[in-house]
Amino acid sequence: MSKIKKKNHKRSSKFFHRPPPGSSPGTVVEPIDAHPTRLIVMAYNEASATTDTPTSVKNLKQHIDPNIVTWISILGLQDVTLVQDICHEFAIHRLTIEDVFNPHQRPKVEYFDAYTYLTVHVPRPDSDSDVISILMGDTWIITIQNCASDYLEGIRARIQKKIGQIRQKDRTYLAYAIIDTAIDLYFPITENYAQLIESAETDILQATRPVAIIDVFSLRSKVNFFHRILWSHNQMISQLIHDPETPFGEESWVYLRDCFDHTMQILEFLENLKENAKTLIDLHLSLQGHRSNEIMKVLTIMTATFIPMTFISGLYGMNFDTSLPNNMPELHWRYGYLFAILLMVIAGGSMLFYFYKKRWFSNMPEIPRFDRESTLDS
């Protein structure tokens, strides 16, 4: 419980880490847990590809060749001044710069005169996500990510080794590749959640080990979170396909439609996981209530069985004056003790026979353990 509170506090601290109310639009606040800033500049065309890690960003835009695609990667937002200088060099709007430093920016697309601004989310197993900002100009792309790991390293390797057709396309294909990489990362984590839900279902039905209801709720919360993020991705990609202002041409729409189809697949899968998690919670609560009812029934039978026996033992345990003729003459009887024991046994047995005739015992079977495979076969 303390870990969950700590995680929620950390997440809310990041979300509300914003400029004070009334601040000027475009006010930049360094994000919490900012990673060291690294700069990677890659220029490529069909014939060649070069990679550089410059230390200065002065006149960076002037050195861009309009005949090739230039990809500027900013890893980490610790150096706020460096990131702002790069954005100013490419005439990025101040509101866009503010959004870049916002770690909880939703997936979206915005159009400006000199560039198009995109944001995508990369999933993490802890139900949080990393944001990648994409600034796409005429022949250049700037990606900004404040992540512990470089999610786009695979794309750089494809460009360097000339794998696929990325070197033969323009900057819109590179933007698609980045979006597609972010979407594809949701497949393994979604499959992992499906396995966790299936494992929890098996544990609940077969009662192999106790399942904490808080774990099921936590799993459902993660699925809901990723479902909301994927829905925003789905709307963003749809806007890139159908919006008249989109920089993507008809050749790129084919790939965006494929990416859109991937988001729909994951959304449908997450929708099923949401329903399964909700059903799992209801099943867990129902079985817990059933077990509690069975325990209460056993305790009720035991109590009802011993009530007449307790009455008899209490009656004969009273202090009577045995000198009077009407005060339990069997107290002087040599078989009085055995008579009282026999009377209690008969009383308890009568209660058990009554419960048996009422079929209370037949209605108390052991909670069955379901065999998933045999159930599916039947």
N, C-alpha and C positions, 0 to 999 in steps of 0.2 A: 504493500500500500504506500509506503514511504517513497519507493522508486517511482510510482505512478504520479504522486504529488509533485515530486522533484521534476519529472519530465514535463508535466503540464505547466509548472511554474516557469521552466526554462522556455517552453514554447510560447507562453503568453508574454514573457519578457521580450522575446524577439519580435512578436507581433506589435506590441505597443512601444517598441523602440523607434519613435518617430519624432519629427520636429515638434516643438511646443505649439499648442494652439495659437493661432494668430501669426505664425511665422510666414515669411515671404514665400510665395510659390517657387519651388525649385530648391528649397533649402536641403542641403545634403547632410545626412547623419551617418557616420561610420557604423556599419552593422556590427552586432555582437559576434565575437569569435571570428573576426576577419582573418583570413589567411594571408601570408606574405604574397606580395604582388610579383608576378612574372609576366614577361612579354615575349610572345612568339609571333614572328611575321613570316608568313609563307606566301610566295608568289609562284604561280604555275600557269602553264598552258599545255597544249597537247605535246609540245616538243620537250619541255624541261620543267623542273620544279626546284625551287630554292627555299631554304629555311634560314632565318636569322633571328637572333635574340638581341635586339638593340637596347642600349642603356639610355639613349636619349630619344625623345619623341619630337624634337624640333624639326619642322619642315617635313614631317613624315608623309603627309598627304602629297607634297610636291614631288616626292620620289616615286609615286605610284605610276606604273606604266598603264595607260588606258587600254592597251592591247592584251593584257593578261589579267587574270583574277588574283587579287591580293586579299589574303585572309590574315587579319590581325587578331590574335587571341590574347586576352587578358585573363590571367589566372590569379585569383585572390584580390581582395579589395582593401588590403591594409594600407596601401599607399594611395590615399584619397586624391592627393594632388596630381599624381601621375595619371590616374584614371580620368580626372577632370581635364587635364591638359590634352589628352588624346581626344576626348569628346569635343573639346573646344576646337581642336585642330580640324575636325571634320564637321564643324558647325552643327553639333547635336543640340537639340533644344534642352533648355534647363529642366523642363518637366520630365523629359526622358531620362536625364541624368539622375534626377531624384528617384525615378522608378528603378533605375539600374541598381541603386544602393538599397532598395527596399527588398528584404529577403522573403517577403510574403506577397510578392506580386503575382497575380493570377495569370494563367496563360491567355494571351491576347495578341492582337495585331493593331497597329496604329500607323497611319500614313502621314508622311511629311513631304515637303517639297523636295528635299535633298536625299531622303532615305526612308526606309520602312522599318518600323520597330516591332520585333517579335519577342515573345517570351515563351519558353517551354520549361516544364518541370521534369526533373529526373528523380525517379523513386528511390527511397531508401528503406531498408527493412524496419526501421523504428517508427514507421507511419508518418515520417516527415519527408520532405523532398528538397532537392537543391534546384535553384533557378538558374537557367542559362538565358541571358539576354542576347538577342541577335539584332545588329544594326546593319541593314543591307542598303548599300548605295548603288551607283551605276556599275562599277567594276570592282568594288571592294565590299568586304564583309568584316564586321567587328563582332566578336563573341566575347562576352564577359561572364565569368562564372566564379563564384566564391565557394569553391568546393575543395575538400581534402584531396580528392583524386581528379585526374583529368579524364572526363568522360568522352572527350573527342579525340583521344590519342589514336583510336582505330581509324578515324577518317584521315588523319595526317599520314598514317602508314599506308593507306590506300593511295593517297596522292603521290607519296614518295616512290612507291613500288609500281605505280601506274596500274593498279588493280581496278577493274571495272571501267566505267566510262566517265568518271568524274572529271578527269583532265580534259575531256573533249567537250565538256558542257560549260555554261556560263555560271555566274554567281548564284542564280536561282536554284540550280541543281545542288550546289553546295549547301544552300539554306535548307533544301528538302532533305539532304543527307543528314543534317544535324537534327532536324525535326524527327526524321525516321529513326535515328539512333535513340533519341529520348523515348519515343513510343515503344520501340522494341524492348527497352529495358523493363517495361511493365510486364512482359510475358513471363519471365522466370519468377518474379516476385509474386505474381498472381497465382501461378502454379504452386508456389510454396504455401500460400494462404489456403489454397484448395486442399492440399495435403494435410495441413494443420486442422482444418475443419473436419475432414474425413477421419483423421486420427481421433479427434475429440468425440466425434459421433460414435466411433467404434468403442471407445472407452466407456461412454455413457450407456450404450445398449448392452455391451457385454459385461459391464461392471468390473473390468480388469484392474482399473486403478481409479482413485478419486479424481474428479475433474473440478477445478475451482471455477465457480461461475464468473468470477472476475476476469479470468483468462478468456472466457468466451466473449464477454462484453468487450474486452480489449481488442480481440480479434475482429469483432464486428465493427468497432470504431475505426480500425485500420482500413477495412474494406470500404466503409463509407467515405473515408478521406480520399482514397485513391479513385473512387467512383466520381466524386465531385471534381477532382483534378482532370480525369480523363474526359469528363463531359465538357469542361472548358477547352481542352485540346480539340475535341471534336468540333466545337463551334468555331474555334479559330481556323482550323483547316478548311472547314466549309466556307468561311468568309474569304480565305485566300483563293478558293476555287471560283466562287460566284461573284465576288465583289468587282465592280468595274475598275476600281483603282488598283487592283492587285498587280504587282510587278511580275507575277508568274505568267508565262505565255502558255499557249495551248500544248506545247511539247512537255511542259512541266506539270500540266494538269493531270496527265496520266499517272505520274508518280504520286502526286498529292492525293488522287482518288484512291490509290493503293494504301497510302498512309491513313486516309480517312476510313477505309475498310478495316484496317488494323484496330483503330480506336473503337469502331463499332463492335468488333469481335471481343475486345477486352471489356467493353462496357456491358455487353450481354453476359459475359462470364462473371463479371463482378456483381451484376444484378442477381444472378443465380446464387452467388456466394452470400450476398446480403440476405436473401430469403432462407438459405440453408442455415446461416448463423442465427437468424431469428427463430427458425423452427427448432434449432438445437437448444436455444435458451428455453423455449417453451417446453421442450421434451425434458430437459434437465429439471426444470421446476416441477413438472408433472410427476416424474419419477421420484423426486424428493418428497413431494406431497403424498404419493402412494406409499412410499416406505414409512413415512410418519404415521399414516393411517393404519398400516399393518402393525406397527409397534404399539400404537394406542389400543388396537383391538386385542393384542396379546395381553397387555397390561390390564385391560378391562376384564378379560376372562379370568385372569389370575385373581384380581381383586374380588370379582363376583363369586368365585369359587371359595375363597377363604372368609368371606363375610359371615356365612352361617356357622362356620367352624369357630371363628372368633367369638361370635355371640354365645355359643355353647360353652367354650372355655371360660369366657367372662362370667357367665351365669353360675357355673359350678365353682368359680374361684371366689365368689362372695362369702363373706363371713356370716354364716347362719348359726342360730342357737339350736344345736342339735337335741337339746333336752325337750323342746316342744314337739308335739307329734306331727304338726303340719309343715315343718320346715325341712324339706328334702330328707325323707327317711333313707333314701339310697346312699346318703353319705356314710351310713353305718353298714352298708351292704358290702360284703366281701368282694363282689364283682363290680362295684361302683366305678372304679377307675377304667376297667375294660369296657364297661357300658358307655362311659363318656367318650372314649376313644372311638368305639364302634359307631356311636351316634354322629360324631364329627365326620368319620369316613363316609357314612351313608349320606350325610348332608352335602359334602363336597362332591361325592360321586353323582348324586342327583343333579347337581348344578351342571356338571360336565356332560351328563347324559342329555340334559335339556338343551345345552348348546350344540351337542352333536345332532339332535333331532332338528334343530333350527338351521343346520348346515353351516354353522359358523366356521367349523374347522375346514370344510371343503372349499370355502371361499377365501382361504388364506394360503394359497400356494406360494412357493418361493418365487421371487421375481425372476422371470426367465431371462436367459442370456441368448440374445439373438445372434444367429450366424448370418453374417451379411451375404455370403456367397449363396448359401442355401435359400435364403429369402429371395434373392434376385432370380435364382433358377426356378423357384416355384412361381 
